[in-house]
């Protein structure tokens, strides 16, 4: 897998300053493309979201399967149970455009780490996946003092975005 390590960065710019010029330029360009589409972000804890927002989270999650003509394996009830039974561990970032939610990424926190797990979007936006799933998580980890951000399995494309290869074990 590929994990991002927080090496005591003061902010996202401090992290960018640690990268090669090529990587720094690419990441800035990607973030500017998203901002140029009028998209901003808000973070929530599990108990900050109401049922309508959880409906949106599920809709986005399910859409990632629908576009591949597959059925989602988690149910809408799963997300309500997650919010009910472990709200302190749940973090959701919502991407908004023009006051309307358009995408989300759901993560869990534990120990000194942020674990990105589910993403979804209702429309196509250039570079929104990278911003929502990677850069927002890095920003959040820095702000909250998390040492590691595990954005989920797969993704050699994460290497050019500051993630590092890590051997992992899984059931």
N, C-alpha and C positions, 0 to 999 in steps of 0.2 A: 504494500500500500504506500501511499504518499501522505506524509503528515507535515504540518507547518509547525515550526518551533518559535515560540516567543522568546527572544533573547534579550528581554528587558527593554523592548522598544517603548519609547515615550508616546508615540502615535504612529499612524500609518506612514506618514512621511519619513519618520525615522527608519522604519522598515525599508521603505523604498531606497533610501540613501545607502543601505547596506548591499544593494543589488548592483549588478553590472549595468552599464548605461543602456544596453539593448533591452534587458528585461524591464528596467525602470520605465523606459520610453513606451514599451508595449502596454504595460499595466496602466500607465497614466492615460494613454490613448483609449483603452477599453473603458476605463471609468468615465472619461469625458464623453464617449459615445453614449453611454447610458444616461448620464446627466443631461446631455443634449436632447434626449427624447422626453425630457420633463419628468423623469422618474426619481422619486425620493423613497426613503426607507424608514420604517418604524419597527422597533423591537418590542416584543411582548413576552411576559412570563406566561406559563400555562394557565394560571388563575386570572390573568388579565383579559383573556379572550372570552367573548360571549358565544352563545351557540351559533349565531349567524356567522361569526368569524370562523368557528370550527367547521361550519358547513363549507365556507370558502376554502379552508385548508384542505378538506377532503376533496372538494371539487378539483382543485389544482393537482393534488396527488393523483387522483383517479385519471385526470386528463393525460398525465405522462404515460399511462398504460393505454388509454383510448387511442392516442395518436399512433400507437404501434399495434392496434387492433388486439389488445390483450385486456383481460379483466384484472383489476387491482386485487391484490391478495389481502390487504387490510380493509376492514369495514369502517363505516362512519362511526359505529359504536366504539370501535377501538380508540379513536381520537378522543371521544368523550371520556372514556375510562382512563386514558392517559392523563387528561386534564384533572380528573377527579382524584386519581390515586397517587400521582407524582407531579403535581403542578410546579413544585419548586425546582424540578429538574428540566422542565420543558422551556425552550426558547423558540419563538417563531419570529422571523423577520418578514414583514410584508413590504412588497414593492408597490408603490402607488403612482398613478399617472392621472393628473387632473382630478385628484380627490377620489379616485376609484382604485381599489385593490386590483392588481393585474397578475401578481405572482407571489409566491411564498417559499421559504425554506424553513424546515423544522429541524431543530437541533436539540440535543440533550446535554446537560452539564453533569459532570461527576468528577470529584477530586480536583485536580488541577487542569482538567481538559474539557474542551468543547467538542462534541461529536455531531457533525452534520449528518443527517439521515435521509430526509425526504425533501424533494423540491417539486414545484409544479408551477405552470404558467398557463393562462387562458388564451393568450395571443402570442404571436411571434415578435420578439424585440431583439435587435442586434446587441449581442454581448450581455444580455440581462442574466443569463445563467451564470457566467463567470462572476459578475458583480454580486448577485444574490447568494450564490453558494460558496464562493471563495472569499472575495474581498470584504464583504460585510462580516463574515465570520472572523476573518483576521482582525478587522477593526474592533469587533466586539471582544475578541480574546485579549487584545491589547488593553482596551478600556477596563475590562473586568479583571485583568491580571492572570488569565489562564496561561499556562505554560505551553500547551499543545492544542492544536486544532486538527482533528481527524475528520476530514471532509467525506469519508466513505471510501469504499473500494473502487478500484480501477483508476485509470487516468494518468497516463504518462504526460498528458497536456498540463498536468499540475506542476511538473518540473519547471516550466518556464514562468510559473507564477509563484515561485518561492517555496514550494513544497519539496520535501526530501524523501527519498526511498527509505522505507522502514520494513524490516522483516516482521511479519505478524503471524499469529496462530489463530485459527478459527475452528469452530465446531462445524 
